[in-house]
């Protein structure tokens, strides 16, 4: 049957950010062709432990689509642009996708 979705070739990446930088960071990654698309979920509440205390912060969640081979370059760029000491950059493999959408990801990323 082959690989109908390009399994393993594409990733969905989650990044949390302060709300005020979400659009700018997303646009930069798209402009640099490191990601094909960024969805911004503007209203997330993150509860986490940092430096010995429990934090409860409003954040935005970026949901990015890219190719696996671009992950490291994208991760490095996020670390350069992100204000957090340890930004969340988590990639999940796309195990299935609409083939024209997967082809579009390939087309618009470098």
NUDREN-504142 format. One record per residue: x negated, y, z of N, C-alpha, C, O, CB in turn; residue in three letters. Coordinates in nm, 3 decimals, padded with zeros to 5 digits. Atoms other than C-alpha are relative to their C-alpha. Glycine has a CB too. Layout:
BEGIN
@nu = X	nv = Y	nw = Z	cau = X	cav = Y	caw = Z	cu = X	cv = Y	cw = Z	ou = X	ov = Y	ow = Z	cbu = X	cbv = Y	cbw = Z	code = ALA
...
END
This chain:
BEGIN
@nu = -00.081	nv = -00.119	nw = 00.000	cau = 00.000	cav = 00.000	caw = 00.000	cu = -00.086	cv = 00.126	cw = 00.000	ou = -00.039	ov = 00.232	ow = -00.041	cbu = 00.093	cbv = 00.000	cbw = 00.120	code = UNK
@nu = 00.085	nv = -00.117	nw = -00.002	cau = -00.295	cav = 00.235	caw = 00.046	cu = 00.024	cv = 00.084	cw = 00.124	ou = 00.087	ov = 00.039	ow = 00.220	cbu = 00.023	cbv = 00.084	cbw = -00.124	code = UNK
@nu = -00.009	nv = -00.090	nw = -00.114	cau = -00.312	cav = 00.529	caw = 00.282	cu = 00.093	cv = 00.115	cw = -00.037	ou = 00.047	ov = 00.217	ow = -00.088	cbu = -00.140	cbv = 00.053	cbw = 00.041	code = UNK
@nu = -00.096	nv = -00.100	nw = 00.047	cau = 00.006	cav = 00.730	caw = 00.224	cu = -00.013	cv = 00.137	cw = 00.063	ou = 00.037	ov = 00.235	ow = 00.007	cbu = 00.135	cbv = -00.049	cbw = 00.023	code = UNK
@nu = 00.004	nv = -00.130	nw = -00.067	cau = -00.076	cav = 01.008	caw = 00.468	cu = -00.142	cv = 00.053	cw = 00.016	ou = -00.161	ov = 00.156	ow = 00.081	cbu = 00.065	cbv = -00.010	cbw = 00.135	code = UNK
@nu = 00.137	nv = -00.043	nw = -00.024	cau = -00.454	cav = 01.038	caw = 00.452	cu = -00.037	cv = -00.021	cw = 00.145	ou = -00.105	ov = 00.062	ow = 00.205	cbu = -00.018	cbv = 00.146	cbw = -00.038	code = UNK
@nu = 00.019	nv = 00.027	nw = -00.142	cau = -00.465	cav = 00.878	caw = 00.797	cu = -00.145	cv = 00.019	cw = 00.042	ou = -00.237	ov = -00.037	ow = -00.018	cbu = 00.046	cbv = -00.141	cbw = 00.034	code = UNK
@nu = 00.133	nv = -00.024	nw = -00.053	cau = -00.761	cav = 01.000	caw = 00.994	cu = -00.072	cv = 00.116	cw = -00.066	ou = -00.172	ov = 00.164	ow = -00.012	cbu = -00.081	cbv = -00.122	cbw = -00.014	code = UNK
@nu = 00.067	nv = -00.108	nw = 00.072	cau = -00.854	cav = 01.271	caw = 00.744	cu = 00.039	cv = 00.138	cw = 00.053	ou = -00.039	ov = 00.232	ow = 00.045	cbu = 00.033	cbv = -00.008	cbw = -00.149	code = UNK
@nu = -00.052	nv = -00.128	nw = -00.046	cau = -00.643	cav = 01.548	caw = 00.898	cu = 00.023	cv = -00.003	cw = 00.150	ou = 00.044	ov = -00.108	ow = 00.210	cbu = 00.130	cbv = 00.035	cbw = -00.073	code = UNK
@nu = -00.018	nv = -00.014	nw = -00.144	cau = -00.606	cav = 01.680	caw = 01.252	cu = 00.104	cv = 00.106	cw = 00.031	ou = 00.126	ov = 00.199	ow = -00.045	cbu = -00.132	cbv = 00.035	cbw = 00.067	code = UNK
@nu = -00.079	nv = -00.104	nw = -00.064	cau = -00.359	cav = 01.873	caw = 01.462	cu = -00.081	cv = 00.040	cw = 00.122	ou = -00.119	ov = -00.045	ow = 00.203	cbu = 00.149	cbv = -00.049	cbw = 00.037	code = UNK
@nu = 00.085	nv = -00.050	nw = -00.108	cau = -00.552	cav = 02.092	caw = 01.706	cu = 00.082	cv = 00.091	cw = 00.090	ou = 00.153	ov = 00.180	ow = 00.042	cbu = -00.125	cbv = 00.075	cbw = -00.055	code = UNK
@nu = -00.065	nv = -00.085	nw = -00.099	cau = -00.415	cav = 02.246	caw = 02.026	cu = -00.104	cv = 00.090	cw = 00.065	ou = -00.211	ov = 00.045	ow = 00.105	cbu = 00.073	cbv = -00.085	cbw = 00.107	code = UNK
@nu = 00.085	nv = -00.097	nw = -00.069	cau = -00.571	cav = 02.561	caw = 02.168	cu = 00.091	cv = 00.090	cw = 00.082	ou = 00.187	ov = 00.145	ow = 00.029	cbu = -00.089	cbv = 00.083	cbw = -00.101	code = UNK
@nu = -00.073	nv = -00.098	nw = -00.079	cau = -00.437	cav = 02.766	caw = 02.458	cu = -00.082	cv = 00.128	cw = 00.003	ou = -00.206	ov = 00.125	ow = 00.006	cbu = 00.027	cbv = -00.054	cbw = 00.145	code = UNK
@nu = 00.066	nv = -00.131	nw = 00.001	cau = -00.514	cav = 03.138	caw = 02.459	cu = 00.082	cv = 00.099	cw = 00.081	ou = 00.200	ov = 00.076	ow = 00.108	cbu = -00.019	cbv = 00.051	cbw = -00.144	code = UNK
@nu = -00.082	nv = -00.110	nw = -00.049	cau = -00.414	cav = 03.458	caw = 02.629	cu = 00.094	cv = 00.044	cw = -00.114	ou = 00.055	ov = 00.042	ow = -00.231	cbu = -00.090	cbv = 00.120	cbw = 00.049	code = UNK
@nu = -00.099	nv = -00.035	nw = 00.102	cau = -00.101	cav = 03.574	caw = 02.447	cu = -00.048	cv = 00.110	cw = -00.094	ou = -00.021	ov = 00.106	ow = -00.214	cbu = 00.129	cbv = 00.045	cbw = 00.066	code = UNK
@nu = 00.039	nv = -00.115	nw = 00.081	cau = -00.261	cav = 03.897	caw = 02.327	cu = -00.104	cv = -00.030	cw = -00.108	ou = -00.123	ov = 00.052	ow = -00.198	cbu = -00.053	cbv = 00.106	cbw = 00.089	code = UNK
@nu = 00.098	nv = 00.030	nw = 00.104	cau = -00.530	cav = 03.721	caw = 02.121	cu = 00.046	cv = -00.112	cw = -00.094	ou = -00.024	ov = -00.144	ow = -00.190	cbu = -00.132	cbv = -00.039	cbw = 00.062	code = UNK
@nu = -00.045	nv = 00.117	nw = 00.077	cau = -00.324	cav = 03.435	caw = 01.976	cu = 00.007	cv = 00.027	cw = -00.150	ou = -00.046	ov = -00.051	ow = -00.229	cbu = 00.136	cbv = -00.045	cbw = 00.049	code = UNK
@nu = -00.016	nv = -00.029	nw = 00.143	cau = -00.238	cav = 03.599	caw = 01.643	cu = -00.133	cv = 00.033	cw = -00.065	ou = -00.161	ov = -00.015	ow = -00.175	cbu = 00.097	cbv = 00.116	cbw = -00.020	code = UNK
@nu = 00.130	nv = -00.037	nw = 00.057	cau = -00.583	cav = 03.748	caw = 01.586	cu = -00.091	cv = -00.120	cw = -00.018	ou = -00.156	ov = -00.133	ow = -00.122	cbu = -00.067	cbv = 00.102	cbw = 00.088	code = UNK
@nu = 00.083	nv = 00.120	nw = 00.009	cau = -00.762	cav = 03.421	caw = 01.658	cu = 00.052	cv = -00.091	cw = -00.111	ou = -00.026	ov = -00.144	ow = -00.191	cbu = -00.004	cbv = -00.075	cbw = 00.134	code = UNK
@nu = -00.060	nv = 00.085	nw = 00.104	cau = -00.520	cav = 03.227	caw = 01.439	cu = -00.031	cv = 00.054	cw = -00.138	ou = -00.072	ov = -00.021	ow = -00.227	cbu = 00.151	cbv = -00.010	cbw = 00.020	code = UNK
@nu = 00.025	nv = -00.062	nw = 00.130	cau = -00.555	cav = 03.472	caw = 01.151	cu = -00.147	cv = -00.016	cw = -00.040	ou = -00.176	ov = -00.046	ow = -00.156	cbu = 00.037	cbv = 00.149	cbw = 00.004	code = UNK
@nu = 00.143	nv = 00.013	nw = 00.029	cau = -00.936	cav = 03.461	caw = 01.175	cu = -00.033	cv = -00.140	cw = -00.049	ou = -00.107	ov = -00.156	ow = -00.147	cbu = -00.084	cbv = 00.034	cbw = 00.124	code = UNK
@nu = 00.027	nv = 00.138	nw = 00.040	cau = -00.943	cav = 03.081	caw = 01.152	cu = 00.059	cv = -00.033	cw = -00.136	ou = -00.002	ov = -00.107	ow = -00.214	cbu = 00.056	cbv = -00.097	cbw = 00.105	code = UNK
@nu = -00.061	nv = 00.020	nw = 00.132	cau = -00.705	cav = 03.083	caw = 00.854	cu = -00.081	cv = 00.075	cw = -00.107	ou = -00.110	ov = 00.020	ow = -00.213	cbu = 00.148	cbv = 00.048	cbw = -00.001	code = UNK
@nu = 00.078	nv = -00.077	nw = 00.096	cau = -00.901	cav = 03.360	caw = 00.679	cu = -00.133	cv = -00.065	cw = -00.032	ou = -00.179	ov = -00.060	ow = -00.146	cbu = -00.023	cbv = 00.141	cbw = 00.052	code = UNK
@nu = 00.130	nv = 00.066	nw = 00.019	cau = -01.226	cav = 03.167	caw = 00.726	cu = 00.016	cv = -00.141	cw = -00.059	ou = -00.083	ov = -00.211	ow = -00.078	cbu = -00.074	cbv = -00.008	cbw = 00.132	code = UNK
@nu = -00.033	nv = 00.129	nw = 00.060	cau = -01.055	cav = 02.857	caw = 00.579	cu = -00.044	cv = -00.118	cw = 00.087	ou = -00.075	ov = -00.226	ow = 00.036	cbu = -00.064	cbv = -00.011	cbw = -00.136	code = UNK
@nu = 00.031	nv = 00.108	nw = -00.094	cau = -01.132	cav = 02.654	caw = 00.890	cu = 00.126	cv = -00.078	cw = 00.036	ou = 00.118	ov = -00.193	ow = 00.077	cbu = -00.065	cbv = 00.056	cbw = 00.126	code = UNK
@nu = -00.129	nv = 00.065	nw = -00.019	cau = -00.762	cav = 02.575	caw = 00.931	cu = 00.093	cv = 00.042	cw = -00.112	ou = 00.078	ov = 00.150	ow = -00.170	cbu = 00.060	cbv = 00.035	cbw = 00.140	code = UNK
@nu = -00.097	nv = -00.032	nw = 00.104	cau = -00.475	cav = 02.564	caw = 00.684	cu = 00.114	cv = 00.083	cw = 00.056	ou = 00.170	ov = 00.168	ow = -00.013	cbu = 00.054	cbv = -00.128	cbw = -00.064	code = UNK
@nu = -00.121	nv = -00.058	nw = -00.057	cau = -00.205	cav = 02.679	caw = 00.922	cu = -00.016	cv = 00.009	cw = 00.151	ou = -00.079	ov = -00.076	ow = 00.214	cbu = 00.124	cbv = -00.082	cbw = -00.038	code = UNK
@nu = -00.004	nv = -00.013	nw = -00.145	cau = -00.158	cav = 02.805	caw = 01.275	cu = 00.142	cv = 00.035	cw = 00.040	ou = 00.196	ov = 00.136	ow = -00.005	cbu = -00.101	cbv = 00.107	cbw = 00.051	code = UNK
@nu = -00.129	nv = -00.033	nw = -00.061	cau = 00.172	cav = 02.792	caw = 01.461	cu = -00.031	cv = 00.053	cw = 00.139	ou = -00.114	ov = -00.002	ow = 00.211	cbu = 00.097	cbv = -00.125	cbw = 00.005	code = UNK
@nu = 00.022	nv = -00.061	nw = -00.131	cau = 00.187	cav = 03.013	caw = 01.768	cu = 00.126	cv = -00.016	cw = 00.084	ou = 00.232	ov = 00.035	ow = 00.049	cbu = -00.039	cbv = 00.150	cbw = -00.014	code = UNK
@nu = -00.107	nv = 00.011	nw = -00.099	cau = 00.406	cav = 02.916	caw = 02.059	cu = -00.036	cv = 00.102	cw = 00.108	ou = -00.127	ov = 00.079	ow = 00.188	cbu = 00.016	cbv = -00.150	cbw = 00.058	code = UNK
@nu = 00.041	nv = -00.115	nw = -00.080	cau = 00.400	cav = 03.245	caw = 02.247	cu = 00.028	cv = -00.012	cw = 00.149	ou = -00.037	ov = 00.056	ow = 00.229	cbu = 00.068	cbv = 00.121	cbw = -00.051	code = UNK
@nu = -00.041	nv = 00.005	nw = -00.140	cau = 00.561	cav = 03.144	caw = 02.575	cu = -00.027	cv = -00.138	cw = 00.059	ou = 00.062	ov = -00.223	ow = 00.063	cbu = 00.148	cbv = 00.036	cbw = 00.013	code = UNK
@nu = 00.027	nv = 00.121	nw = -00.078	cau = 00.385	cav = 02.863	caw = 02.758	cu = -00.050	cv = 00.042	cw = 00.137	ou = -00.110	ov = 00.148	ow = 00.154	cbu = -00.103	cbv = -00.093	cbw = -00.073	code = UNK
@nu = 00.047	nv = -00.023	nw = -00.136	cau = 00.313	cav = 02.845	caw = 03.127	cu = -00.098	cv = -00.111	cw = 00.031	ou = -00.064	ov = -00.229	ow = 00.025	cbu = 00.119	cbv = 00.004	cbw = 00.104	code = UNK
@nu = 00.104	nv = 00.099	nw = -00.028	cau = -00.011	cav = 02.673	caw = 03.220	cu = -00.033	cv = 00.001	cw = 00.149	ou = -00.060	ov = 00.106	ow = 00.208	cbu = -00.127	cbv = 00.029	cbw = -00.083	code = UNK
@nu = 00.036	nv = 00.017	nw = -00.140	cau = -00.078	cav = 02.538	caw = 03.567	cu = -00.119	cv = -00.094	cw = 00.002	ou = -00.111	ov = -00.206	ow = -00.048	cbu = 00.121	cbv = -00.055	cbw = 00.087	code = UNK
@nu = 00.124	nv = 00.077	nw = 00.007	cau = -00.432	cav = 02.414	caw = 03.620	cu = -00.091	cv = 00.038	cw = 00.117	ou = -00.071	ov = 00.139	ow = 00.184	cbu = -00.071	cbv = 00.025	cbw = -00.135	code = UNK
@nu = 00.099	nv = -00.027	nw = -00.104	cau = -00.721	cav = 02.394	caw = 03.864	cu = -00.123	cv = 00.059	cw = -00.068	ou = -00.174	ov = 00.003	ow = -00.165	cbu = -00.035	cbv = -00.131	cbw = 00.081	code = UNK
@nu = 00.120	nv = -00.063	nw = 00.055	cau = -01.013	cav = 02.629	caw = 03.793	cu = -00.079	cv = 00.061	cw = 00.114	ou = -00.028	ov = 00.142	ow = 00.191	cbu = 00.037	cbv = 00.107	cbw = -00.106	code = UNK
@nu = 00.091	nv = -00.052	nw = -00.102	cau = -01.309	cav = 02.701	caw = 04.019	cu = 00.059	cv = -00.011	cw = 00.141	ou = 00.051	ov = 00.082	ow = 00.221	cbu = -00.037	cbv = 00.145	cbw = -00.030	code = UNK
@nu = -00.049	nv = 00.030	nw = -00.133	cau = -01.141	cav = 02.544	caw = 04.320	cu = 00.137	cv = 00.054	cw = 00.036	ou = 00.183	ov = 00.033	ow = 00.149	cbu = -00.095	cbv = 00.050	cbw = 00.095	code = UNK
@nu = -00.134	nv = -00.048	nw = -00.034	cau = -00.804	cav = 02.714	caw = 04.299	cu = 00.099	cv = -00.039	cw = -00.109	ou = 00.062	ov = -00.065	ow = -00.223	cbu = -00.001	cbv = 00.154	cbw = 00.020	code = UNK
@nu = -00.108	nv = 00.030	nw = 00.094	cau = -00.470	cav = 02.643	caw = 04.136	cu = 00.043	cv = 00.130	cw = -00.067	ou = 00.075	ov = 00.228	ow = -00.001	cbu = 00.121	cbv = -00.069	cbw = 00.071	code = UNK
@nu = -00.040	nv = -00.118	nw = 00.078	cau = -00.388	cav = 02.890	caw = 03.858	cu = 00.135	cv = -00.028	cw = -00.065	ou = 00.165	ov = -00.141	ow = -00.102	cbu = -00.108	cbv = 00.035	cbw = -00.108	code = UNK
@nu = -00.131	nv = 00.008	nw = 00.063	cau = -00.043	cav = 02.957	caw = 03.715	cu = 00.009	cv = 00.121	cw = -00.092	ou = 00.035	ov = 00.233	ow = -00.047	cbu = 00.120	cbv = -00.003	cbw = 00.107	code = UNK
@nu = 00.019	nv = -00.112	nw = 00.093	cau = -00.075	cav = 03.168	caw = 03.400	cu = 00.090	cv = -00.011	cw = -00.123	ou = 00.118	ov = -00.120	ow = -00.172	cbu = -00.145	cbv = 00.006	cbw = -00.044	code = UNK
@nu = -00.067	nv = 00.000	nw = 00.130	cau = 00.128	cav = 03.271	caw = 03.097	cu = -00.107	cv = -00.007	cw = -00.110	ou = -00.208	ov = 00.063	ow = -00.103	cbu = 00.090	cbv = 00.128	cbw = -00.018	code = UNK
@nu = 00.093	nv = 00.014	nw = 00.112	cau = -00.049	cav = 03.167	caw = 02.775	cu = 00.080	cv = -00.019	cw = -00.128	ou = 00.202	ov = -00.032	ow = -00.126	cbu = -00.098	cbv = -00.118	cbw = 00.024	code = UNK
@nu = -00.056	nv = 00.043	nw = 00.128	cau = 00.015	cav = 03.102	caw = 02.408	cu = -00.066	cv = -00.132	cw = -00.035	ou = -00.178	ov = -00.160	ow = 00.006	cbu = -00.023	cbv = 00.109	cbw = -00.113	code = UNK
@nu = 00.054	nv = 00.126	nw = 00.048	cau = -00.033	cav = 02.763	caw = 02.248	cu = -00.010	cv = 00.007	cw = -00.151	ou = 00.090	ov = 00.031	ow = -00.219	cbu = 00.087	cbv = -00.121	cbw = 00.045	code = UNK
@nu = 00.020	nv = 00.007	nw = 00.144	cau = -00.183	cav = 02.743	caw = 01.900	cu = 00.004	cv = -00.145	cw = -00.042	ou = -00.057	ov = -00.231	ow = 00.021	cbu = -00.135	cbv = 00.066	cbw = -00.042	code = UNK
@nu = -00.007	nv = 00.133	nw = 00.058	cau = -00.100	cav = 02.437	caw = 01.693	cu = -00.054	cv = 00.015	cw = -00.142	ou = 00.012	ov = 00.072	ow = -00.229	cbu = 00.149	cbv = -00.061	cbw = 00.001	code = UNK
@nu = 00.073	nv = -00.020	nw = 00.124	cau = -00.347	cav = 02.422	caw = 01.405	cu = -00.008	cv = -00.128	cw = -00.081	ou = -00.012	ov = -00.238	ow = -00.025	cbu = -00.140	cbv = 00.052	cbw = 00.028	code = UNK
@nu = 00.016	nv = 00.114	nw = 00.088	cau = -00.373	cav = 02.193	caw = 01.104	cu = -00.128	cv = 00.019	cw = -00.081	ou = -00.150	ov = 00.125	ow = -00.140	cbu = 00.123	cbv = -00.019	cbw = -00.094	code = UNK
@nu = 00.128	nv = -00.009	nw = 00.071	cau = -00.712	cav = 02.116	caw = 00.950	cu = -00.046	cv = -00.138	cw = -00.043	ou = 00.021	ov = -00.239	ow = -00.020	cbu = -00.106	cbv = 00.067	cbw = 00.089	code = UNK
@nu = 00.062	nv = 00.126	nw = 00.037	cau = -00.938	cav = 01.849	caw = 00.808	cu = -00.100	cv = -00.039	cw = 00.108	ou = -00.165	ov = 00.046	ow = 00.168	cbu = -00.070	cbv = 00.010	cbw = -00.140	code = UNK
@nu = 00.091	nv = 00.051	nw = -00.104	cau = -01.140	cav = 01.629	caw = 01.043	cu = -00.143	cv = 00.053	cw = -00.021	ou = -00.211	ov = 00.087	ow = 00.076	cbu = 00.000	cbv = -00.155	cbw = -00.001	code = UNK
@nu = 00.137	nv = -00.042	nw = 00.027	cau = -01.464	cav = 01.730	caw = 00.872	cu = -00.026	cv = 00.147	cw = 00.036	ou = -00.141	ov = 00.188	ow = 00.047	cbu = -00.033	cbv = -00.021	cbw = -00.146	code = UNK
@nu = 00.015	nv = -00.141	nw = -00.038	cau = -01.401	cav = 02.096	caw = 00.965	cu = 00.009	cv = 00.023	cw = 00.150	ou = -00.010	ov = 00.135	ow = 00.197	cbu = 00.104	cbv = 00.083	cbw = -00.070	code = UNK
@nu = -00.025	nv = -00.018	nw = -00.143	cau = -01.337	cav = 02.032	caw = 01.333	cu = -00.117	cv = 00.066	cw = 00.071	ou = -00.096	ov = 00.162	ow = 00.145	cbu = 00.029	cbv = -00.133	cbw = 00.064	code = UNK
@nu = 00.114	nv = -00.053	nw = -00.075	cau = -01.688	cav = 02.104	caw = 01.459	cu = -00.024	cv = 00.148	cw = -00.032	ou = -00.049	ov = 00.227	ow = 00.059	cbu = -00.126	cbv = -00.081	cbw = -00.031	code = UNK
@nu = 00.017	nv = -00.140	nw = 00.037	cau = -01.722	cav = 02.431	caw = 01.264	cu = 00.112	cv = 00.085	cw = 00.060	ou = 00.087	ov = 00.196	ow = 00.108	cbu = -00.003	cbv = 00.017	cbw = -00.153	code = UNK
@nu = -00.113	nv = -00.072	nw = -00.058	cau = -01.374	cav = 02.536	caw = 01.379	cu = -00.017	cv = 00.013	cw = 00.151	ou = 00.007	ov = 00.120	ow = 00.207	cbu = 00.132	cbv = -00.071	cbw = -00.033	code = UNK
@nu = 00.021	nv = -00.002	nw = -00.145	cau = -01.452	cav = 02.443	caw = 01.741	cu = -00.105	cv = 00.103	cw = 00.038	ou = -00.087	ov = 00.179	ow = 00.133	cbu = -00.041	cbv = -00.139	cbw = 00.052	code = UNK
@nu = 00.106	nv = -00.097	nw = -00.028	cau = -01.772	cav = 02.647	caw = 01.734	cu = 00.050	cv = 00.143	cw = -00.016	ou = 00.018	ov = 00.231	ow = 00.064	cbu = -00.120	cbv = -00.025	cbw = -00.091	code = UNK
@nu = -00.054	nv = -00.134	nw = 00.024	cau = -01.589	cav = 02.947	caw = 01.590	cu = 00.097	cv = 00.041	cw = 00.111	ou = 00.096	ov = 00.156	ow = 00.155	cbu = 00.071	cbv = 00.006	cbw = -00.137	code = UNK
@nu = -00.091	nv = -00.029	nw = -00.111	cau = -01.319	cav = 02.923	caw = 01.857	cu = -00.079	cv = 00.037	cw = 00.125	ou = -00.045	ov = 00.134	ow = 00.193	cbu = 00.092	cbv = -00.122	cbw = 00.028	code = UNK
@nu = 00.082	nv = -00.029	nw = -00.118	cau = -01.584	cav = 02.915	caw = 02.131	cu = -00.061	cv = 00.140	cw = -00.012	ou = -00.070	ov = 00.212	ow = 00.088	cbu = -00.113	cbv = -00.106	cbw = 00.016	code = UNK
@nu = 00.056	nv = -00.134	nw = 00.021	cau = -01.743	cav = 03.230	caw = 01.977	cu = 00.103	cv = 00.110	cw = 00.024	ou = 00.071	ov = 00.214	ow = 00.081	cbu = -00.057	cbv = 00.011	cbw = -00.141	code = UNK
@nu = -00.103	nv = -00.104	nw = -00.002	cau = -01.413	cav = 03.421	caw = 01.959	cu = 00.087	cv = 00.001	cw = 00.125	ou = 00.149	ov = 00.102	ow = 00.156	cbu = 00.087	cbv = -00.016	cbw = -00.120	code = UNK
@nu = -00.093	nv = 00.019	nw = -00.112	cau = -01.227	cav = 03.292	caw = 02.267	cu = -00.054	cv = 00.064	cw = 00.127	ou = -00.174	ov = 00.054	ow = 00.154	cbu = 00.027	cbv = -00.150	cbw = 00.023	code = UNK
@nu = 00.048	nv = -00.066	nw = -00.122	cau = -01.245	cav = 03.488	caw = 02.595	cu = -00.025	cv = -00.095	cw = 00.118	ou = -00.091	ov = -00.056	ow = 00.214	cbu = 00.097	cbv = 00.104	cbw = 00.042	code = UNK
@nu = 00.017	nv = 00.091	nw = -00.113	cau = -01.235	cav = 03.179	caw = 02.822	cu = -00.141	cv = -00.061	cw = 00.001	ou = -00.201	ov = -00.081	ow = -00.104	cbu = 00.106	cbv = -00.112	cbw = -00.004	code = UNK
@nu = 00.129	nv = 00.070	nw = -00.013	cau = -01.555	cav = 03.020	caw = 02.956	cu = 00.009	cv = -00.140	cw = -00.060	ou = -00.086	ov = -00.187	ow = -00.124	cbu = -00.041	cbv = -00.008	cbw = 00.148	code = UNK
@nu = -00.020	nv = 00.137	nw = 00.049	cau = -01.413	cav = 02.677	caw = 02.868	cu = 00.135	cv = -00.006	cw = -00.071	ou = 00.234	ov = -00.047	ow = -00.011	cbu = -00.008	cbv = -00.104	cbw = 00.118	code = UNK
@nu = -00.129	nv = 00.005	nw = 00.070	cau = -01.144	cav = 02.707	caw = 02.600	cu = 00.046	cv = -00.144	cw = -00.026	ou = -00.035	ov = -00.234	ow = -00.050	cbu = -00.009	cbv = 00.076	cbw = -00.132	code = UNK
@nu = -00.059	nv = 00.129	nw = 00.035	cau = -00.909	cav = 02.417	caw = 02.544	cu = 00.002	cv = -00.012	cw = -00.152	ou = 00.064	ov = 00.070	ow = -00.220	cbu = 00.144	cbv = -00.016	cbw = 00.060	code = UNK
@nu = -00.002	nv = 00.029	nw = 00.143	cau = -00.973	cav = 02.274	caw = 02.197	cu = 00.014	cv = -00.151	cw = -00.010	ou = -00.083	ov = -00.225	ow = 00.006	cbu = -00.132	cbv = 00.053	cbw = -00.075	code = UNK
@nu = -00.031	nv = 00.143	nw = 00.000	cau = -00.805	cav = 01.934	caw = 02.161	cu = 00.053	cv = -00.039	cw = -00.137	ou = 00.148	ov = 00.022	ow = -00.187	cbu = 00.103	cbv = -00.037	cbw = 00.111	code = UNK
@nu = -00.042	nv = 00.046	nw = 00.132	cau = -00.772	cav = 01.749	caw = 01.831	cu = 00.068	cv = -00.136	cw = 00.009	ou = 00.021	ov = -00.226	ow = 00.078	cbu = -00.119	cbv = -00.006	cbw = -00.097	code = UNK
@nu = -00.072	nv = 00.127	nw = 00.010	cau = -00.521	cav = 01.475	caw = 01.760	cu = 00.004	cv = -00.040	cw = -00.148	ou = 00.025	ov = 00.045	ow = -00.234	cbu = 00.146	cbv = 00.012	cbw = 00.059	code = UNK
@nu = -00.004	nv = 00.042	nw = 00.140	cau = -00.534	cav = 01.266	caw = 01.443	cu = 00.142	cv = 00.004	cw = -00.054	ou = 00.237	ov = -00.031	ow = 00.016	cbu = -00.058	cbv = -00.140	cbw = -00.016	code = UNK
@nu = -00.128	nv = 00.009	nw = 00.071	cau = -00.250	cav = 01.302	caw = 01.195	cu = 00.008	cv = -00.142	cw = -00.053	ou = -00.069	ov = -00.180	ow = -00.142	cbu = 00.012	cbv = 00.108	cbw = -00.117	code = UNK
@nu = -00.009	nv = 00.139	nw = 00.046	cau = -00.142	cav = 00.943	caw = 01.149	cu = 00.097	cv = -00.016	cw = -00.115	ou = 00.099	ov = -00.120	ow = -00.181	cbu = 00.043	cbv = -00.089	cbw = 00.114	code = UNK
@nu = -00.090	nv = 00.001	nw = 00.115	cau = 00.125	cav = 01.027	caw = 00.894	cu = 00.034	cv = 00.144	cw = -00.034	ou = 00.041	ov = 00.230	ow = 00.055	cbu = 00.130	cbv = -00.083	cbw = 00.029	code = UNK
@nu = -00.035	nv = -00.135	nw = 00.044	cau = 00.215	cav = 01.332	caw = 00.689	cu = 00.067	cv = -00.008	cw = -00.137	ou = 00.047	ov = -00.103	ow = -00.211	cbu = -00.125	cbv = 00.093	cbw = -00.005	code = UNK
@nu = -00.057	nv = -00.015	nw = 00.133	cau = 00.416	cav = 01.440	caw = 00.388	cu = -00.119	cv = 00.024	cw = -00.094	ou = -00.194	ov = 00.120	ow = -00.075	cbu = 00.107	cbv = 00.119	cbw = -00.006	code = UNK
@nu = 00.121	nv = -00.005	nw = 00.085	cau = 00.159	cav = 01.384	caw = 00.110	cu = -00.024	cv = 00.137	cw = -00.063	ou = -00.138	ov = 00.182	ow = -00.064	cbu = 00.010	cbv = -00.103	cbw = -00.108	code = UNK
@nu = 00.026	nv = -00.134	nw = 00.054	cau = 00.210	cav = 01.724	caw = -00.060	cu = -00.051	cv = 00.097	cw = 00.107	ou = -00.131	ov = 00.186	ow = 00.077	cbu = 00.128	cbv = 00.055	cbw = -00.063	code = UNK
@nu = 00.049	nv = -00.086	nw = -00.108	cau = 00.155	cav = 01.891	caw = 00.279	cu = -00.147	cv = -00.030	cw = 00.029	ou = -00.227	ov = 00.063	ow = 00.044	cbu = 00.085	cbv = -00.020	cbw = 00.128	code = UNK
@nu = 00.140	nv = 00.039	nw = -00.023	cau = -00.167	cav = 01.695	caw = 00.339	cu = -00.088	cv = 00.052	cw = -00.114	ou = -00.199	ov = 00.100	ow = -00.090	cbu = -00.013	cbv = -00.156	cbw = 00.013	code = UNK
@nu = 00.077	nv = -00.051	nw = 00.115	cau = -00.284	cav = 01.789	caw = -00.012	cu = -00.018	cv = 00.152	cw = 00.011	ou = -00.124	ov = 00.204	ow = -00.024	cbu = 00.071	cbv = -00.036	cbw = -00.135	code = UNK
@nu = 00.010	nv = -00.144	nw = -00.019	cau = -00.210	cav = 02.155	caw = 00.066	cu = -00.106	cv = 00.033	cw = 00.104	ou = -00.182	ov = 00.129	ow = 00.085	cbu = 00.135	cbv = 00.059	cbw = 00.041	code = UNK
@nu = 00.105	nv = -00.022	nw = -00.101	cau = -00.428	cav = 02.135	caw = 00.379	cu = -00.138	cv = -00.009	cw = -00.067	ou = -00.225	ov = 00.074	ow = -00.044	cbu = 00.011	cbv = -00.104	cbw = 00.116	code = UNK
@nu = 00.127	nv = 00.016	nw = 00.071	cau = -00.711	cav = 02.007	caw = 00.159	cu = -00.028	cv = 00.118	cw = -00.091	ou = -00.142	ov = 00.165	ow = -00.100	cbu = 00.000	cbv = -00.130	cbw = -00.080	code = UNK
@nu = 00.015	nv = -00.107	nw = 00.097	cau = -00.653	cav = 02.279	caw = -00.097	cu = -00.042	cv = 00.133	cw = 00.061	ou = -00.123	ov = 00.205	ow = 00.004	cbu = 00.127	cbv = 00.018	cbw = -00.076	code = UNK
@nu = 00.022	nv = -00.134	nw = -00.056	cau = -00.661	cav = 02.579	caw = 00.137	cu = -00.111	cv = 00.009	cw = 00.104	ou = -00.142	ov = 00.118	ow = 00.151	cbu = 00.126	cbv = 00.050	cbw = 00.060	code = UNK
@nu = 00.113	nv = -00.004	nw = -00.093	cau = -00.944	cav = 02.479	caw = 00.370	cu = -00.126	cv = -00.021	cw = -00.082	ou = -00.124	ov = -00.078	ow = -00.191	cbu = 00.013	cbv = -00.109	cbw = 00.112	code = UNK
@nu = 00.125	nv = 00.006	nw = 00.077	cau = -01.307	cav = 02.501	caw = 00.267	cu = -00.063	cv = -00.136	cw = -00.002	ou = -00.168	ov = -00.155	ow = -00.063	cbu = -00.098	cbv = 00.098	cbw = 00.055	code = UNK
END
